[in-house]
Amino acid sequence: MTTQAHQQVTFDDIRAAAARIDGVAHRTPVMTSRILNERVGAEVFLKCENLQRVGAFKFRGAYNTIAQLSADELRRGVAAYSSGNHAQAVALAARLLGAPAVILMPEDAPASKRAATLGYGAEVVTYDRYTGDRAAIGEKLAADRGLTLVPPFEHPHVIAGQGTVGLELMEQVADLGALVTPVGGGGLMAGCATAARALDPAIRTVGVEPEAGDDYKRSLEAGHRIRIPVPRTIADGQALETPGELSFAINRRVLDEVVLVSDEEIRSAMALAFSCLKIVVEPSGATGLAALLAGRIAELPPRVGVVISGGNIDLPRFTQLLG
């Protein structure tokens, strides 16, 4: 699978993806909290992708992509590179569609995510994220074994699948003034913002990154993709060096701004989600909520939608972060 910056993802692509994953992916609930609303000063609607299959939104894009492969491509199998959530998503989607899967994961990926990926039947190959180029290693792995590479965000089918999160949220909650979404590679934001803007061109779209991994914010401000050193942050799903080429081309049109949150603010958001909403959220999944709680988003509209992108964190890590 190749990625070209001129490729685009349309609202029709996202609707087609919604039909393709219907009955396979969960239509996740939207949660609210009186305490959260009072803290933030707006009505907040949390789209809980931590309750999605594999515990994250990534299943949507993985299934939408692999479901469109030919019988021969499915027989030969798929490859992916990921720190965890996309790995699990590709592994499960491949198993459901009868395809073998090989996943490239960093050596320091959370043990629970690696174990889950293996549990879905995939083979795991590791690399050092601080010295190796995962995209280059992943592409070579796929080429050497004759596998179809399913990238975590750099493919229109993946982005369209992730966009079904925004489509569902807009269908579930009326009159949202803003959509707040974590930003890593940018595929989730690109898809969600495309869907939201198609349904309400006036909606404000806000991406959130950890302070240590501000490549998207820098890139939007510069007007071109910026590369930073591999960030060290508790938000491992957002520890990327540079935005994706395709997702960045889309987000330059549909993303209004990116704000930053600290690791401590992420911990606070995880704690509030646990204590007030009774849900477990991983650090990357909590950055949107953290931005609201920390007052990082100026001039909030009365009603705000926030994507909780994932909940894959094991108990020792969770208690370590919040202890």
ABEGO torsion letter per residue (X at the ends): XBBBAABBBBAAAAAAAAAAABGABBBBBBBBBAAAAAAAGBBBBBBBAAABBGGBAAAAAAAAAAAABBAAAAAAEBBBBBAGAAAAAAAAAAAAAGBBBBBBBBAABBAAAAAAAAAAGBBBBBBBAAABBAAAAAAAAAAAAGBBBBBAABBAAAAAAAAAAAAAAAAABBGBABBBBBBBAGAAAAAAAAAAAAABAABBBBBBBBAABAAAAAAAAAGBBBBBBBBBBABAAABBABBBAAAAAAAAAABABBBBBBAAAAAAAAAAAAAAAGBBBBAAAAAAAAAAAAGABBGBBABBBBBBABABBBAAAAAAAAX
